[in-house]
Amino acid sequence: VEGKPGDDPALFLLTTHEKLKARGVGRGATDAALRKAFPQAKSWFVLGHTNYTRLGPAGLLAGVKNGRVRNLVVYDVEKVRTAAAVKGWLRRSA
């Protein structure tokens, strides 16, 4: 079965584009810059060699590998509620 584009709103967005940023932090930013911009950030889980950090309660994550932001993730917290669900989306996005 092939999926087709639909009219449903996106539940999950992963970006590696360096121009897309949250509070001035995007791909390539240092872990220190991430912590400065998001002092309340908490490590949530590790997938492969990338540590995913929750940047707040609103469904925003940063993937950090080797001290640099690798990607940013935005997801719908109403539909994607657990770390296991987010990991599943990330695995399918790779």
C-alpha positions as CSV (number, residue, x, y, z in Angstrom):
1,V,0.0,0.0,0.0
2,E,1.4,3.4,-1.0
3,G,0.7,6.5,1.0
4,K,-0.6,9.6,-0.7
5,P,-0.4,13.2,0.4
6,G,-3.5,14.1,2.4
7,D,-5.2,17.0,3.9
8,D,-4.6,15.8,7.5
9,P,-2.4,18.1,9.6
10,A,1.2,17.0,10.2
11,L,1.8,15.2,13.5
12,F,5.6,15.1,13.2
13,L,8.2,17.3,11.6
14,L,12.0,16.6,11.6
15,T,14.3,19.1,10.0
16,T,18.1,19.2,9.4
17,H,18.0,22.5,7.5
18,E,20.4,25.0,9.1
19,K,18.1,28.0,8.4
20,L,15.2,26.6,10.5
21,K,15.8,27.5,14.1
22,A,14.2,27.7,17.5
23,R,15.4,30.7,19.7
24,G,18.4,31.0,17.4
25,V,19.4,27.4,17.7
26,G,19.5,25.1,14.6
27,R,21.6,22.5,13.0
28,G,25.2,22.9,13.8
29,A,24.7,24.9,17.0
30,T,26.7,23.8,20.0
31,D,25.3,22.0,22.9
32,A,26.3,25.0,25.1
33,A,24.2,27.3,22.8
34,L,21.3,25.0,23.1
35,R,21.5,25.0,26.9
36,K,21.8,28.8,27.0
37,A,18.7,29.2,24.8
38,F,16.7,26.5,26.6
39,P,17.9,26.3,30.2
40,Q,15.0,24.1,31.1
41,A,16.0,21.5,28.5
42,K,16.0,17.8,29.7
43,S,17.6,14.8,28.0
44,W,14.7,12.5,27.0
45,F,16.2,9.5,25.2
46,V,19.1,8.3,23.0
47,L,18.5,6.8,19.5
48,G,21.6,5.4,17.9
49,H,24.4,7.9,18.8
50,T,22.0,10.9,19.0
51,N,20.7,12.3,22.3
52,Y,17.2,13.8,22.0
53,T,16.5,16.6,24.4
54,R,13.1,18.0,25.2
55,L,13.2,21.8,24.9
56,G,9.9,22.4,26.6
57,P,6.4,21.0,27.1
58,A,5.2,22.1,23.6
59,G,6.6,19.2,21.6
60,L,10.0,20.5,20.6
61,L,13.1,18.3,20.6
62,A,16.7,18.7,19.5
63,G,18.9,15.8,18.4
64,V,22.5,16.3,19.7
65,K,25.4,14.2,18.5
66,N,29.1,14.9,19.3
67,G,28.2,18.2,21.0
68,R,26.3,19.7,18.0
69,V,22.6,20.0,17.2
70,R,22.0,17.5,14.4
71,N,18.2,18.1,13.9
72,L,15.1,19.7,15.3
73,V,11.9,17.9,15.8
74,V,8.4,19.3,16.3
75,Y,5.5,17.0,17.1
76,D,1.8,17.2,18.2
77,V,1.8,16.4,21.9
78,E,-1.9,15.5,21.8
79,K,-1.3,12.7,19.2
80,V,2.3,11.6,19.9
81,R,2.5,11.3,23.7
82,T,5.3,8.9,24.6
83,A,9.1,8.7,24.1
84,A,8.5,5.3,22.4
85,A,6.1,6.9,19.9
86,V,8.5,9.6,19.1
87,K,11.3,7.1,18.7
88,G,9.1,5.2,16.3
89,W,8.5,8.3,14.2
90,L,12.2,9.1,14.2
91,R,13.2,5.6,13.1
92,R,10.7,5.9,10.2
93,S,12.0,9.4,9.3
94,A,15.6,8.3,8.9
